Structure formats: structure tokens, C-alpha cells
Amino acid sequence: MEIIQKVRETIQKYSMLSDRDHVLVGLSGGPDSVCLAVILDKLREDYNLSLSAVYVDHSLRPEEVKKELEFCEGLCAQLRINFHVRKIEVKKYAGINLQEAARELRHGACEEVSRSINAGRIALGHNADDQAETVLMRLFRGSGRKGLTGIPPVRKNIIRPLIEIERTEIEEFLAGAIHACALQGKLPLHEGQPFMVDTSNLREDYLRNWIRLSLMKEIRGKNPAVVHDICRTAGILREEEEYLEVIVTKTLMRLISRKSESSIELFLTPLEKIEIPILRRVLRRALDATSGLRGITFAHIEDIISLLKKGRAGDSINLPEDVRVVREYSILKITSDKPPALSEYEMHPPCEIRVKEAGLILKASFEENGGDPGDGKASVLLDAGMMKFPLKIRARAAGDFFYPMGFGKKKKLQDFFVDEKVPREERDRTPIVVSGNDIICVAGFRADDRFRVTAQSEKLLRLIISKAN
């Protein structure tokens, strides 16, 4: 039959099968999966295949499941296909998207069965109409180029041998070949039908069903070849996508400075020069390659690009799931690791203390009256006579407040950080220099006005804050 030859060509085109493969068929009893099972049975000898099938009960249509199970079990018995059943509770995991939950749990069930029976391939019955509908659905939702490539014919161990076969061809095949065999008692029928009908597919309250039942019908009136044309476009985009991914892979290999399960560091110099279309893909691939960073959206990628193009060393942004992106001097660091907690240090001037968590060195020394007052940030001159020694360096604490130099009144440290636009990840590792319970300096930002040098000051303390090498 022509459809069998077309499926054989699709299998060869995408290298879906190898000799002696064990294939698990996702079998629902619907026309696509029944057609898939029958055709794989007819191709069994060509590839020396071992065939199994799994029916997944979604716990959504109890009144139909029994008939579907009987049909699938009978079909598998006739075709000498090992039959398995798995039950999933979709509603418990659905949230607001029932179809999405059903798809994820169904794939999980198929993977579990394939592992348990050592099946190297999972065959699903998606056809050309499914492909066209998926492309339209993603287009309506504003998907980019990659989304418009549609359903991949092969993805890891999942194959879709019917992906280039239109639904009308499948129905004609079933109405002819399978029905003829059924009349001879070779295949099961249910109430005169060669396949089962999932009534949920007849409701237009789902976007995909509306596209399938209404929109595609209207488009076919103007363009009978619409499914073929959309699938051809998706195929072109897929080829271009694959080519771009090769470029991205080569580019990313030159960029990675360091990578772990929860963090990735990219060299800034080449990263800044990459054109935006490739840069988006490089950042997405970098995030996807690091398990702790997945779940970042297109909008977040744009935020990272903005940091790259407009930010300065030390600037950072915060993304969902506690992901932080930090632009450093030579690298862009994307991480979900929590920043190290600032240790507590004692200062006995004269002294020099390396605060490794902050990447800073704090140097304290006594000076004579009348010295350079400093810039108030990297170099600060204070009245040591007002202080209690030893001083301490610590992280910020709840309820901290001080009197910012030049501000003239009390201010909560948290509010100060917000006003100064200090990134959240920097606040917990900014050294706070204290005398007793009083803040004398927020290192690198502002000293406390209560320790201002006056004409009466006799003993002065110089604090110098510098970057650690």
C-alpha cells in the first residue's frame, strides 16, 4: 500500500529505526495509534523488530476507558504485540492546563514502561495534521522560529513514523485494509469501527480542537493542500534551526569559562560582540545546559542581554527561582548558588583584612588630625575617639540603621541599600564596620555621620577599601 511505503521512507529519512530494535507503541485505540501499530507490524520483518504497546489511562474518561482497553488488548493479541497498561492521575497535577499535564504524565508513563521492558524506541502516532495544527497553535501564541518547527520527527528515543502522513490517508487506510481484515476475523472491531473515538477530541473548548475542527476546515476551503504546505514550512524552519544550532554549539564552546550544575560563567569579550539573534540562542543554550538554571523565559533572556549591553562591572539582575546574573570584569556569571555568607572579623588597627566573600580588602590605620578626608567611599577618615575597640566587620543584620554622612538623619540600612540601588545579592556580602552596636561605615558606600571628624577630634582612623586582586 502507498501509505506503508511513505512511512518506510519517513523512517529512513529520519533514521528512526535500526535492525532488531524493540519499539514501544503508544496505543490509545484512536485511528493514529492503531494505524501506527498495524504499519509497524507490517514492517516488523524489514527491521527484525520486537513490538510492545502501552495504553495510558488518564483517569479522565472512566466511561470510555473500559471499551478502549478491550479494543487495544484485542488488537495487540491479533498482531502479537505485548500489551501494557499504565494509569495516571492527570487532575492531581493539571493546575490550569489539563492538556499539558496529560502530555507530560503520559510521556513519563511511556518512558517508565520502555525502561522496564528495555525498549530502545517509543513510537507515537502524531501525523501531518497534528504537525500543522501545532505550528498554527504556536504561531497564535507568539512562538519564535524554534517553536514554529513544530513536532520533531525524532527526539531522543521518541520516533513519529506517521509525521508526514495526513489524517485522511490514515482514515482511508483503516477504513480499507483494517476493515477488510476485520471482516475476516483477523482484527477486532468495536461496534463496526476499526478504531475508537476519544470524545474529548470533539470539544472545541481546547485551542487545538478548535483549530482542528473549525479553522482548518475553513482554510482547506481556500487551500486544500494547507497541511502539506504548513508541514513543508515547518520542515524548512527545522533545517535552518538545526544549522543555527551547530553555530550556537561552536560559539558556546568558545565562551564557557566554568560550568557546574547550578552555575555557568561566560567570557565577556567575545560574548559582547555576538549579534543579538545568535546571542539569544547562546544564552538559552547555556541556561538549558545547566539544570539549576532552567525555566528562564524569553523576557529574562532580554534582561540578560540588556545587562550585557548596558551594564558595568558589578551590575547584576535577579531572575525567578533565585537565579542571579552578575556582570563581572571579564565574565558574565549566571548562577542559582546562594552567595557565601559574610564571615565576622575583628579589627585591631593598624591592620589589613581581606574579606574574601566580598572580594575586598579593608585597611585601618590611625592618623594625625588634618589629613585628607577621602572620598567617603573608598577612603574614609573618622573620629577614632568616638569608637570602641576592637572594631568588627560583619554582614548586615535585621534592624540595622545608621546616620549616612551628608544625609543628616537616621536611616534604615535596608532603605539605604534600596535607595543606592545596591543589588540584592551584594547586600548580604557588603562589609559593615561597627563599633560596639553602632555602624561606623558601610564599606564602599558611606560612613556614619556620628563619627565625623570635627575640630575637637584628637585621634583619627583611616579606612581604605579596595578590590582584592
C-alpha positions as CSV (number, residue, x, y, z in Angstrom):
1,M,0.0,0.0,0.0
2,E,1.2,3.6,-0.7
3,I,0.9,4.7,2.9
4,I,3.2,1.9,4.1
5,Q,5.8,2.9,1.5
6,K,5.5,6.5,2.7
7,V,6.0,5.5,6.3
8,R,9.0,3.4,5.3
9,E,10.5,6.4,3.5
10,T,9.9,8.6,6.6
11,I,11.6,6.1,8.8
12,Q,14.7,6.0,6.5
13,K,14.7,9.8,6.1
14,Y,15.0,10.4,9.8
15,S,16.9,7.2,10.8
16,M,14.1,6.2,13.1
17,L,14.8,2.5,13.3
18,S,17.7,0.2,13.4
19,D,17.9,-3.6,13.0
20,R,16.5,-5.6,15.9
21,D,15.0,-2.5,17.7
22,H,12.5,-3.1,20.4
23,V,9.7,-0.5,19.9
24,L,7.1,0.5,22.4
25,V,4.0,1.9,20.7
26,G,1.8,4.5,22.4
27,L,-1.6,2.9,21.8
28,S,-4.8,4.8,22.7
29,G,-7.2,3.0,20.3
30,G,-7.6,6.1,18.2
31,P,-7.0,6.0,14.4
32,D,-3.4,7.3,14.5
33,S,-2.1,4.9,17.1
34,V,-4.0,1.9,15.6
35,C,-2.6,2.8,12.1
36,L,0.9,3.1,13.6
37,A,0.7,-0.3,15.3
38,V,-0.6,-2.0,12.2
39,I,2.1,-0.5,9.9
40,L,4.9,-1.3,12.3
41,D,3.6,-4.8,12.4
42,K,3.8,-4.9,8.6
43,L,7.4,-3.5,8.7
44,R,8.4,-5.9,11.5
45,E,10.4,-8.3,9.3
46,D,12.1,-5.4,7.4
47,Y,13.8,-4.3,10.6
48,N,13.6,-7.5,12.7
49,L,11.5,-5.5,15.2
50,S,10.2,-6.5,18.6
51,L,7.0,-4.7,19.3
52,S,5.2,-3.8,22.5
53,A,2.4,-1.3,23.2
54,V,1.2,0.7,26.2
55,Y,-2.2,2.1,26.9
56,V,-2.2,5.1,29.3
57,D,-5.4,5.6,31.3
58,H,-5.5,9.3,32.2
59,S,-8.3,8.8,34.8
60,L,-10.4,11.4,32.9
61,R,-12.9,9.3,30.9
62,P,-13.8,6.3,33.0
63,E,-16.9,5.5,30.9
64,E,-14.8,5.1,27.8
65,V,-11.6,3.5,29.2
66,K,-13.0,0.0,29.5
67,K,-14.0,-0.2,25.8
68,E,-10.7,1.3,24.7
69,L,-8.8,-1.2,26.8
70,E,-10.7,-4.1,25.4
71,F,-10.1,-2.9,21.9
72,C,-6.4,-2.3,22.4
73,E,-5.8,-5.6,24.1
74,G,-7.7,-7.4,21.3
75,L,-5.7,-5.6,18.6
76,C,-2.4,-6.4,20.3
77,A,-3.4,-10.1,20.7
78,Q,-4.1,-10.3,16.9
79,L,-0.9,-8.5,16.0
80,R,1.2,-10.5,18.5
81,I,2.3,-7.3,20.3
82,N,3.0,-7.4,24.0
83,F,0.4,-5.1,25.8
84,H,1.0,-3.0,28.9
85,V,-1.3,-0.6,30.8
86,R,-0.4,2.3,33.0
87,K,-2.8,4.6,34.9
88,I,-2.0,8.3,35.7
89,E,-4.0,10.9,37.7
90,V,-3.9,13.9,35.5
91,K,-6.2,16.1,37.5
92,K,-3.9,15.9,40.5
93,Y,-1.1,17.5,38.6
94,A,-3.0,19.6,36.0
95,G,-3.1,23.0,37.6
96,I,-4.7,25.3,34.9
97,N,-3.5,23.3,31.9
98,L,-5.1,19.9,31.7
99,Q,-3.7,19.0,28.3
100,E,-0.1,20.0,29.2
101,A,-0.2,17.9,32.4
102,A,-1.7,14.9,30.5
103,R,1.1,15.1,27.9
104,E,3.9,15.3,30.4
105,L,2.5,12.4,32.6
106,R,1.7,10.3,29.5
107,H,5.3,10.7,28.2
108,G,6.6,9.8,31.7
109,A,4.5,6.7,31.8
110,C,5.7,5.6,28.3
111,E,9.3,6.2,29.4
112,E,8.8,4.1,32.5
113,V,7.4,1.2,30.6
114,S,10.2,1.5,27.9
115,R,12.8,1.2,30.6
116,S,11.1,-1.7,32.3
117,I,11.0,-3.7,29.1
118,N,14.2,-2.4,27.6
119,A,12.6,-0.9,24.6
120,G,15.0,1.5,22.8
121,R,12.3,3.4,20.9
122,I,9.0,4.8,21.8
123,A,6.7,5.3,18.7
124,L,4.0,7.9,18.9
125,G,1.2,8.4,16.3
126,H,1.5,12.1,15.6
127,N,0.6,12.8,11.9
128,A,1.0,15.6,9.4
129,D,-2.3,17.2,10.5
130,D,-1.1,17.2,14.1
131,Q,2.1,18.9,12.9
132,A,0.1,21.7,11.0
133,E,-2.2,22.3,14.0
134,T,0.8,22.5,16.3
135,V,2.5,25.1,14.1
136,L,-0.7,27.2,13.9
137,M,-1.2,26.9,17.7
138,R,2.3,28.1,18.4
139,L,2.0,30.9,15.9
140,F,-1.1,32.2,17.6
141,R,0.7,32.1,20.9
142,G,3.6,34.2,19.6
143,S,6.3,31.4,19.3
144,G,9.6,32.1,17.8
145,R,11.4,30.2,15.0
146,K,12.1,27.2,17.0
147,G,8.5,26.8,18.1
148,L,7.4,27.0,14.5
149,T,9.4,24.0,13.6
150,G,6.6,22.0,15.1
151,I,6.8,18.5,16.4
152,P,10.2,16.9,15.9
153,P,10.1,13.6,13.9
154,V,12.7,12.2,16.3
155,R,13.5,13.4,19.7
156,K,16.0,11.3,21.8
157,N,14.3,7.9,21.9
158,I,10.9,9.0,20.6
159,I,10.0,8.5,17.0
160,R,6.9,9.6,15.0
161,P,6.7,7.4,11.8
162,L,3.4,9.0,10.7
163,I,4.5,12.6,10.9
164,E,4.4,13.0,7.1
165,I,1.1,11.1,6.7
166,E,-2.1,13.2,6.6
167,R,-5.2,12.2,8.7
168,T,-7.3,11.5,5.6
169,E,-4.7,8.9,4.4
170,I,-4.8,7.2,7.8
171,E,-8.6,7.1,7.9
172,E,-8.7,5.7,4.4
173,F,-6.1,3.1,5.3
174,L,-8.0,2.0,8.3
175,A,-11.4,2.0,6.6
176,G,-10.0,-0.2,3.9
177,A,-7.2,-2.5,4.9
178,I,-8.1,-2.9,8.6
179,H,-11.8,-3.2,8.0
180,A,-11.3,-5.8,5.3
181,C,-9.1,-7.8,7.7
182,A,-11.7,-7.4,10.5
183,L,-14.4,-8.9,8.3
184,Q,-12.2,-12.0,8.0
185,G,-11.9,-12.1,11.8
186,K,-8.3,-11.1,11.9
187,L,-8.6,-7.8,13.8
188,P,-11.0,-6.7,16.5
189,L,-13.8,-4.2,15.8
190,H,-15.9,-2.3,18.3
191,E,-19.4,-1.7,17.1
192,G,-18.3,-1.9,13.5
193,Q,-15.5,0.6,13.8
194,P,-11.8,-0.1,13.1
195,F,-10.7,2.3,15.8
196,M,-12.0,4.1,18.9
197,V,-13.1,7.7,19.2
198,D,-12.0,9.9,22.1
199,T,-15.0,12.2,22.7
200,S,-12.8,14.9,24.3
201,N,-11.3,15.5,20.9
202,L,-14.7,16.6,19.6
203,R,-15.0,19.5,22.0
204,E,-13.9,22.9,20.7
205,D,-13.1,24.4,24.1
206,Y,-9.5,23.5,23.6
207,L,-7.4,25.6,21.2
208,R,-6.1,22.6,19.3
209,N,-9.5,21.2,18.9
210,W,-10.9,24.5,17.6
211,I,-8.0,24.7,15.1
212,R,-8.7,21.1,14.0
213,L,-12.5,21.1,13.8
214,S,-13.2,24.7,12.6
215,L,-10.2,26.7,11.4
216,M,-8.5,24.0,9.3
217,K,-11.9,23.2,7.7
218,E,-12.2,26.8,6.6
219,I,-8.6,27.1,5.4
220,R,-9.0,23.9,3.4
221,G,-11.8,25.5,1.5
222,K,-9.3,28.0,0.1
223,N,-6.2,25.8,0.1
224,P,-6.8,22.0,0.1
225,A,-3.0,21.5,0.4
226,V,-2.8,23.5,3.6
227,V,-1.5,20.6,5.8
228,H,1.3,19.8,3.2
229,D,2.2,23.5,2.9
230,I,2.4,24.2,6.6
231,C,4.4,21.0,7.2
232,R,6.8,22.0,4.4
233,T,7.4,25.4,6.0
234,A,8.0,23.7,9.4
235,G,10.5,21.4,7.7
236,I,12.4,24.3,6.2
237,L,12.5,26.1,9.6
238,R,13.7,22.8,11.2
239,E,16.6,22.5,8.8
240,E,17.5,26.2,9.4
241,E,17.2,25.7,13.1
242,E,19.5,22.7,13.0
243,Y,22.1,24.7,11.1
244,L,21.8,27.6,13.6
245,E,22.2,25.2,16.5
246,V,25.5,24.0,15.0
247,I,26.7,27.6,15.0
248,V,25.5,28.0,18.6
249,T,27.3,24.9,19.7
250,K,30.6,26.1,18.2
251,T,30.1,29.6,19.7
252,L,29.2,28.4,23.2
253,M,32.3,26.1,23.3
254,R,34.5,29.2,23.0
255,L,32.6,31.1,25.6
256,I,32.4,28.8,28.7
257,S,34.9,29.7,31.4
258,R,33.4,27.5,34.1
259,K,30.2,25.4,34.5
260,S,28.5,23.4,37.2
261,E,25.0,22.0,37.8
262,S,23.9,25.4,39.2
263,S,26.2,27.9,37.6
264,I,27.8,28.9,34.4
265,E,30.4,31.6,33.6
266,L,30.9,33.0,30.1
267,F,33.8,35.1,28.8
268,L,32.6,38.7,28.3
269,T,34.8,39.8,25.5
270,P,33.5,37.5,22.8
271,L,30.0,37.4,24.3
272,E,29.6,41.2,23.9
273,K,30.3,41.1,20.2
274,I,27.8,38.4,19.3
275,E,24.8,39.6,17.2
276,I,21.5,39.6,19.0
277,P,19.8,36.7,17.1
278,I,22.7,34.3,17.9
279,L,23.2,35.8,21.3
280,R,19.7,34.9,22.4
281,R,20.3,31.3,21.3
282,V,23.7,31.1,23.0
283,L,22.2,32.3,26.3
284,R,19.3,29.9,26.0
285,R,21.6,27.0,25.3
286,A,23.8,28.0,28.2
287,L,20.9,28.1,30.6
288,D,19.4,24.8,29.3
289,A,22.8,23.1,29.7
290,T,22.8,23.9,33.4
291,S,20.0,22.1,35.3
292,G,19.6,24.6,38.1
293,L,19.0,27.5,35.6
294,R,16.2,26.1,33.5
295,G,12.8,27.8,33.4
296,I,14.0,31.2,32.3
297,T,11.7,32.8,29.7
298,F,12.4,35.0,26.6
299,A,11.8,38.2,28.6
300,H,14.6,37.1,31.0
301,I,16.9,36.5,28.1
302,E,16.3,40.1,27.0
303,D,17.1,41.3,30.6
304,I,20.4,39.4,30.4
305,I,21.2,41.0,27.0
306,S,20.4,44.4,28.4
307,L,22.8,43.8,31.3
308,L,25.5,42.7,28.8
309,K,25.0,45.8,26.6
310,K,24.4,48.5,29.1
311,G,25.7,47.2,32.5
312,R,29.0,47.8,34.2
313,A,31.3,45.6,36.2
314,G,29.5,44.6,39.4
315,D,26.0,45.2,38.0
316,S,23.6,42.3,38.4
317,I,19.9,41.3,37.9
318,N,17.7,38.8,39.8
319,L,15.6,36.3,37.9
320,P,13.0,33.8,39.2
321,E,13.9,30.7,41.2
322,D,16.8,32.7,42.9
323,V,18.8,32.9,39.7
324,R,21.3,35.8,39.7
325,V,23.1,37.2,36.7
326,V,26.3,39.1,37.6
327,R,28.4,41.1,35.1
328,E,32.0,40.9,36.4
329,Y,35.1,42.4,34.9
330,S,35.8,39.6,32.5
331,I,32.9,37.2,32.8
332,L,29.1,37.0,32.9
333,K,28.1,34.7,35.7
334,I,24.6,33.1,35.8
335,T,24.0,31.2,39.0
336,S,21.4,29.8,41.3
337,D,24.0,29.3,44.1
338,K,23.4,31.3,47.2
339,P,26.2,33.9,47.7
340,P,28.6,32.9,50.6
341,A,27.7,34.3,53.9
342,L,30.0,37.1,55.1
343,S,32.2,36.0,58.0
344,E,32.8,38.1,61.0
345,Y,36.2,39.7,61.6
346,E,37.8,41.8,64.4
347,M,39.8,44.9,63.5
348,H,42.8,45.9,65.7
349,P,44.2,49.0,63.9
350,P,46.7,49.2,62.3
351,C,45.6,46.2,60.3
352,E,44.7,44.9,56.9
353,I,41.8,42.4,56.5
354,R,40.9,40.5,53.3
355,V,37.1,40.0,53.3
356,K,37.1,37.1,50.8
357,E,33.3,36.8,50.5
358,A,33.1,40.4,49.3
359,G,36.3,40.4,47.3
360,L,37.5,43.4,49.2
361,I,40.5,44.5,51.4
362,L,39.8,46.8,54.4
363,K,42.9,48.6,55.7
364,A,42.6,50.5,59.0
365,S,45.2,52.9,60.4
366,F,45.5,55.8,62.8
367,E,46.4,59.3,61.5
368,E,47.1,62.7,62.8
369,N,44.5,65.5,62.7
370,G,44.2,67.4,59.5
371,G,44.6,64.6,57.0
372,D,42.9,64.2,53.6
373,P,39.2,63.5,54.4
374,G,39.0,61.0,51.5
375,D,36.1,60.4,49.1
376,G,33.8,58.9,51.8
377,K,33.6,55.6,50.0
378,A,37.0,54.0,49.1
379,S,38.8,56.2,51.6
380,V,37.2,57.4,54.9
381,L,38.6,59.5,57.8
382,L,36.7,59.2,61.1
383,D,36.9,60.2,64.7
384,A,38.5,57.2,66.5
385,G,37.9,58.8,69.9
386,M,34.2,58.0,69.5
387,M,34.8,54.3,68.9
388,K,35.1,51.2,71.0
389,F,37.9,48.9,70.0
390,P,38.3,46.3,68.6
391,L,36.1,47.2,65.7
392,K,34.2,44.4,63.9
393,I,33.4,43.6,60.3
394,R,30.1,41.7,59.9
395,A,27.2,41.2,57.5
396,R,24.1,43.3,57.7
397,A,21.6,42.3,60.4
398,A,17.8,42.8,60.8
399,G,17.0,46.2,62.2
400,D,20.4,47.8,61.2
401,F,20.4,51.6,60.9
402,F,22.9,54.4,60.7
403,Y,23.3,58.1,60.0
404,P,24.6,58.4,56.4
405,M,27.3,61.0,56.1
406,G,25.8,64.1,54.5
407,F,22.2,62.9,54.9
408,G,21.7,64.3,58.4
409,K,19.3,61.8,59.9
410,K,18.8,58.2,60.9
411,K,18.1,55.7,58.1
412,K,17.5,52.0,58.0
413,L,20.3,50.1,56.3
414,Q,17.8,48.2,54.1
415,D,16.3,51.5,52.9
416,F,19.8,52.9,52.2
417,F,20.6,49.9,50.0
418,V,17.4,50.3,48.1
419,D,18.0,54.0,47.5
420,E,21.5,53.3,46.4
421,K,20.3,50.6,44.1
422,V,22.6,48.0,45.6
423,P,21.8,44.6,44.0
424,R,20.2,42.2,46.5
425,E,23.0,39.6,46.1
426,E,25.5,42.2,47.1
427,R,23.7,43.4,50.3
428,D,24.5,40.3,52.3
429,R,28.2,40.4,51.4
430,T,28.7,44.1,51.8
431,P,31.1,44.5,54.9
432,I,29.5,46.6,57.7
433,V,32.2,48.1,60.1
434,V,30.8,48.5,63.6
435,S,31.9,50.0,66.9
436,G,30.0,48.1,69.6
437,N,26.5,48.1,68.2
438,D,27.0,51.2,66.1
439,I,27.7,51.2,62.4
440,I,30.6,53.4,61.6
441,C,30.9,52.6,57.9
442,V,29.1,50.7,55.1
443,A,32.2,49.6,53.3
444,G,32.5,51.1,49.8
445,F,29.3,53.2,50.2
446,R,29.0,55.7,53.1
447,A,30.4,56.4,56.6
448,D,28.3,57.3,59.6
449,D,27.8,61.0,60.4
450,R,28.1,60.3,64.2
451,F,31.8,59.6,63.7
452,R,32.5,62.7,61.6
453,V,35.9,64.4,62.2
454,T,35.5,67.7,63.9
455,A,37.8,70.4,65.3
456,Q,37.7,68.6,68.6
457,S,38.8,65.2,67.2
458,E,42.1,64.1,68.6
459,K,42.5,60.6,67.3
460,L,41.6,59.7,63.7
461,L,41.0,56.4,62.0
462,R,41.6,56.0,58.3
463,L,39.6,53.2,56.5
464,I,40.7,52.3,52.9
465,I,38.5,49.9,51.0
466,S,40.0,48.3,47.8
467,K,39.3,45.4,45.5
468,A,41.1,42.2,46.3
469,N,43.4,41.0,43.4
